[in-house]
Amino acid sequence: MKTVLSRAKGDRFPSLLAGEGNRGALHSLRSCGLIAALLLAPVGARAEAPPAVKVWRTTVDRKELLTPQPDLAFGAPPLLRPVVHVREGQTFQRMVGFGAAMTDASAQVIAHDLSAPQRSALMDELFGPAGLRLGFLRLPIGASDFSESHYSYDDMPAGLTDPSLARFSIEPARAGQLPLVRWAMRLNPDLKVVASPWSAPGWMKTSDSLIGGRLKPGFYGAYADYLTRYVQALRQENVPVFALTVQNEPGFEPGDYPGMRLDPPARATLIGGFLGPEFRAAGIDTQILDFDHNWDEPASPLAVLADPRAGAYISGVAWHCYKGKVAAQAAVHRAFPDKNAYFTECSGGEWTPEWGAAFDEIVGDLIIGSTRGWARGVLLWNLALDEHHGPHLGGCGDCRGVVTIQSATGEVTRNPEYYALGHASRFVHPGAARIASDARVQDVETVAFRNLDDGTIVLVALNTAKSARTLIVEDGGRAFAQAMPAGAAATFVWTAWTAPARPSD
């Protein structure tokens, strides 16, 4: 989980800001009405393109929360600059989805703190076609700090081992997470699952405990078997595992909840010498991701990817937000452009109590910054927690879920993370391609996607300034404008002008 409760601030896109043209002209604009007057008549020869741009906006005063705005009409590009240019034909990574983790705590509060009607309504809201349409879900393999007890799927009394995994069982997952995961998959058949262990079984480790320690060299094969059996067991439960990391936060040994140090040489040996070959021999197509830790240590995944045996089995790198800057993702991608990126954990919490600051941080760093840094999927931490930031045993005592559920009444509070995810998850479809847009223009940050199933363009924008800005967007010789209050985020959806150039996966 969380190792540091603050993140480095600064430019999310240091390499993308050159050559954006004049910046001062837009400061003189005080309303969207003035911009609209400067846009010329509708674009005539391109009239077959629907003129409407759909808009949803969230403001930091919470007067608007993913609130639909009046449709915008296309016109000719204005003479004034700067303008955010969307380039439909320039495509990057294909998207898997956006979501959060179904921890033991999340499963417990959803399953036990809600009445049956409340539970059904919340699941529909989170995963259903009329809700957030969350399409990416993370599962801890065994206990995390957000569990009421510390356990693995093959625990043994102190001093005893089980190298044949005779006592392996996923019964805790069957009783907790998996019924809700299957429910989510019925609501969203495109949902993908990534799984991460917080620790190998204690008997495999130098500490003989789930807490602390390293994987003993003599048990690399047994740990690979353990992870393989987990993937196979979930398949039998009708929950295919899309991707797996071999260790959550492998550079950190927490003192009061499960964890395990697994440095780059150890991960390379485990993946290249054991897990990768075992997956291949068993015909398992689950992707193996390296790292699953913070932006401040890009040298760690670079070292593992550089190992020729391990690199052959690794499809990508998983990232967390608690230290460093999001630019690390792009740096690793440049070194290994054939490897994917996924963002797998970031938690909101009481260390950022101001609603607007928390919302802007998630939208800016993750929905925009991480996807511009090649992430195919973005995951927050706990999907749901109770009013006491739990239940948990050790670890983070003030983390916030995407939603908070009052244990006595089942009342649901939708937190900043809920609306930040919704600005992407409701509109960016599975398989969408990220397309080119200007990273930042006049304090407004953007990222754009093209849905390949229905030909729509999705632009997510965030005004990072302390005052209002007017956003002008140009796509294929047509343009629209929208007022952006300070700190506001908006999602724009319109029909593409050009035929899609289908990118590779």
N, C-alpha and C positions, 0 to 999 in steps of 0.2 A: 504494500500500500504506500502511503505517503511518507516520504523521507524528509522533505523540507516543505514548510507551509507557505513559502513565498517563491515567486518566480522572477527571474531576471527580466527587466523591462527593456524596451528599446525597439529598434526598427525590425519588424518581422521579415522584411523583404529587402535587405541591403543591396542585393545585386540587381534589383528590378526597377529601381527608381530613376535611372538616368533617362534623359530625353523625353520627359513628359510635357514639355512645352511650357507656355506661360502659366503662372499660378495666380497672378494678382487679379485678373479680370473678374473671376468668379466671386471674389470677396465683395465686390460692389453690388452684387445682386441680393436683393432683400426678400424676394418672394418667388415662388414657382410661377406666379402669374406673369412676371416680367420675362422669365425665360420662355414661357409658352408663347408670349407675343413675338419673341425673336425667332421662334421656329417658323419656317415657311409653311405654305399650304400642304395638305396631305400629299403623299408622294406619287399620286397620279399613275404613272406607268407601272408602278408596282402595286397597284390597288388590289391584286388578287391575294396579297398577304393580308390577313385579318388586321385591322387597324388597332385592335385593343391590346393593351398591355395590362395584365392582372397584377395587382400589388397587394402585399400584406406587410404590415409594419408593427414594430414593437418600440415603444418609447420608454426611457428609463424612469419616468414618473408613473409608469404602469397604467396610464390612461388608455394606451393602446397595447394589446397583447396579442400578437399575430392577428391583428385586426385588418380585415379587408378595407382597401382604400378605393376611391373611384377609379374606374378604368382610365388609362392614359392613351392618348392617340399618338400615332407616329406622325412626324412631320419631317421636312428636310433638315439636315444638320445645321446648327446655328453658326453664325460667324464667330461668336465668342468662343473662347477656349478657357480652360481645358475641358476635355470631353473624355469619358471612359469609352474606349473602343472595345467592342466585342468582335472577335474574329472567329466566326463559326467553323471555318475550315481547318483551323490549327488545333489539333486534338492531342491530348496527353493520356493519362491513365483512365482505365475503366473503373467505375465505382461499384463497391459492394454494398455499402450502406452506412447508416448512423444508428447508434444505440447506446447501451450501457451494460452493466454486469448484473446477472441474476445470481447474486451472492446468496449464501444461506440466510442472511438477514433479510434480504429483499424477498426471498421466497416465503419466509416466515411471516412477515408483516402483511404481504398480499394474501397469503392463504389463511391466516388466523385472525388478523385484526380487521378484516372486512367481512360484512355479511355477503351472502351469495350474490344478491343483486349488485351490491357495491363492487364486488370482485369482478363480475362480468362487465360492468360498466367501465372499470379502470382498464381491464385488459383490452376491451374494444378501443378505448381512447388511446392507449399506448401503441397497439400493434395493428388495429383494424384499418380498413381502407378509408373510413371517415375520420380517423384520428391522426396521430403522429406518424403512423406507418413505419415504426422502428423496424429496421431490417438487419441489424447486426447485434449480436448478443455474446457476452463473454461469460464463461463458466469457470470458476475455480475448480481445480482437480483436488478434492479434499478440502480441508478447512483453510480459511483465510482469517484475518483478524475480525471479519464480520461473520463469525460463527459463534454459537453459544458454547461449543467445546472444540478442542483441538484434536483432530483425527486425520488419518490418511485412509486409503482403501485397503491397507494391509498392515494393521498395527499388530505388534507383538509385545509380550512382556519384556521388561528390561533384560538385556543379555541374550535374548533368543533371536533367531533369524528365520526367514522363510524364503530362501532363494528360489524355490519352485513356485512361489506365489500361491500356495495351496489355500491360503486364507483370504485371497483377494476377493473383494466384494464392493459393488457400488451401491449397496442398499441405502446409505444416507442420501445419495442423489435421487434414487427412486422415490424415497419418502418426501423429499423436499423440492429440489429444483425441477426435476424432469417433467412432472405433470404440468407445471406452468410453462415450461419451454415448449412442450408439445401443443399446448393451448395457443401459445404465441405463433407457432408454425402453422396452425390451422387458420389463424387470422391473417397471417402473412406468409404464404407458401414460399416466398423468395428469401425468407430469413436465413442468415448464415450464422454459425456458431464458431467462436474461437475459444479454446480451452487453455488454461494456464495452471501449472502446479505451484503452490507456495513452498512445498517441501517434498522431498522423497520420504518414504516411510523412515521413521527414526532409526531402525536397525540397519539401514543402508548407509548411515552417516557417521562421521567421526564423533559427533556429540551423543550418539545413541538416543537422540531426541528429535522431535519435530522442530524444536527451537534451536537455532544456531547450527554451526558445523558445516562440513563439506561432504560431498559424495565420496565414499571410499572407492578407490580404483577397482577393487575386487567385485564391486556391485554395479558397475556400469551396465553390464549385460542385464542384470535383474531390473535395473531402473528402466532400461529400454523396453523390457518385457512388460513392466508395469504400465508404462504409457501406451504401449500397443494394445494391451488388454482393455485399458480404459476406452480407447477409440472404438475397439470392436464391441465392447459392452454397450456403449451409447448407440452404436449402429443397430444393435439388437433391440434397443428401446425406441427405435425410429427417430433418433436424434443424430444425424450425421454431423461429424466434426469437420468443418471446413478447413480450419487451421489450428495448429498447436504450437505453443511456445514451450521450451523445455524447463524454464524456470522464471517465475515472476521476480523481478528486481534482483538479478543474480549477483550484483555487487554490494548487496546490503544484507546484514544478518540482524534482524530485529531481536530484541531481548525478551519480548513478552507475547509473541505469536509466531506461527510457523514461518520459517524462512531457511534459505540455504545459500551459501556462497558457491557460485559456479563460474569461475573465472574463464576468460576466453580459451585458454588451452584445454580446459576441462570440457567446455561446451563443444569445441571442435572435435575432441576425441569421442564424446558421447554421440554427437550427431553423425560424424563421418565414419566412425568405427562400429557403431551399434544401432542407433535408432534408425538412421537412414536406410541401411541395408535391411533391417528387419521390416520396416514399412514396405520396402520394395518387394521383399520375398513374400510378404503376406498380401500383396496386391492392394495395399492401403493408399488411397490417393489424397489423404489429408495433407495439406501443406505444412511444412515445418518452417517456423519463423524464429529468427534469432533475437536475442537481447531482451526485449520486454522491460526496458528501463529508461532512464532519463536522457534528455537532450544534451546533457553536459558531458557525456562520455562517448562520443562517436568513435573513438579509437577502439572501443570494445567490440562492437559489431564489425568494424573494418577488419580487425584481426581475425575474426572467425570466418568472415566471407573470403578472406585471402587464403585460408587453408584449402588446398585443392580437394581433399576428400570431403570435408564438411560442406564446402561451397556448392558441390554438385547436388546436395540434397536440400539446400536452403532456398526457399522461394522468396523470402523477404525479411524485413526487419520490423519489429514492433517497438513502439516508443511510448514514453510517459512524459508528463509535463512538469514535474516538480522542481527540477533544476535545469539550467541552461536555456537555450533559445531554439525556437522551431526551425531556424535555418540549418540546424544540424541534419535534418532529414534530407534536404536537397544536397548537402555536401556528400553524404553517403551515397545518395542516388547517382551523383555524378561519377563517383568512383566505381560503382557497380550498377550501371543503368539497366541491367537485365533483372535486377532484384526489386521486388515490390516493397512498398512501405505501408504500414498500418499503424494507426494511433490507437492504443489499447487501454490507456487509463489516464484519467484526470478527475479529481474530485473537487467540488465546491465545498465550502465549509465556513465556519464562523470566523476564520481568519480574514475573510472578505465579507463582512456583514452587510455592506451597502448593496442593495439589490442591483442597481444599475452598473456598478463596478464589476460585480460578479458576472452579470449578463454579457457585458462588453468583452470581458476577458475570455469567456468561452467562445463567443462568436469570432473575436479577432484572432486568438491564438489557434483555435482548433477548427471551427467550421471553415474559416477562410485560410488561416496560416498553414494548418497541417495539410489541407487538401492541395494548396498551392505547393506544398513540399512533398507532393507525390503520394500522399496517403490515399489508399483505395477505400478505407473505412475509418470511421472515427467512433470511439467508444468512450463514454464517461464511466465513472466508477459505479457505485451502488444505484440500481434502478429505483429502489424505494427503501426508506428507513423510517423509524418511528420518531416521535417528538423528542426522544432522548438521544438521538443520533446513533441508534443501534437497532437491534441488539448486536453487541460486539464483545470480544474477549481479548483485551490487549489492543495495541495499535492506536488508531485514530479515535479520539473521543469527541471530536466536534466536526466530523465529516457530514456532508449534506447529500441526501439522495436527489435523484431527478424529481421525485415527489416525496413528500412527507405524509405519513399516515398516522393520524391520532389513534393510539391503541384502544382508547375507551369508546370512541364513537365511529371510527372509520372515516372521519373527515379527511379529505385529500387536499393538501396544499401543493400547488404547482410552482416549483422553484425556478430561479433564473435559468437553470440548466434545461428545464423542460422546454422553455420557449426558444432557447438557443438551438437545441437539437431540432425543434420543429421548423425553424426557418430553412433547414436543409432536408430533413427526413420526409416531410410532407410533399416535397416537390421534386427532389432528385431521385429518379427511379433506379432500380437495380440495373446495372449495365450501362448507365449513363457515362458519357465521356466528359472529363473536364476539358474545356476549351479555353482559348486565350482571351484574357481581358487585362486591362491595365491594373497593376497591383494596387496602386494608390494614386489618387488624383485629388488634390486639394483636401487632404485629410480624410477622404473617403476610401476605404479599402474594399476590394471586391474579389469575388471568384465566380466563375461562370461554368455552366455545365450544359450539355446537350443530351436530352433524353432521346435515345435511338428508337424507342418504341412508338412514340407519338409525334416526334419532330419538334418538340418544344425546347426553348432555351430558358434556362433558369439562371438568374443573376442574384447573388447574395451580396448585399452592401452594408457597410458599417461606417457611420460618421464618428470618427475618433476625436473630433474637435470639441472644444468646450462651447462652441456656438453653432448655430444652424448653418447648413450648407445646402446648395441646390445641386443635385446630381443630374448631369446630362449624359445620356448613354446613346452611343451610335452603333448601329449594326447594319451593315450592308447598304449604306447610303441613306438610311432613315434614322430618326432620332426621337427620343422622348426625354422629358425632364420630370423630376420629382423633388419636392422639398424634403430635407433630412434634418430633423431637429438634432440638437447636440446629443451624442451617445446613441442615437436611434439606429436600428437595423431594419432593413427592408428586403423582401424577396420579390423579384419581378419575374413574371412568366409570360412568354410570347411565342408565337409560332416562328420557327426558323425560316429564313429566306432561301438558303441554299440547300441542295440535296446533301444528305449526310455522306461524309467520307468515313467509313466505318474503321475505327482504330483496332489495333490488335489487343488481345487481352494482356 
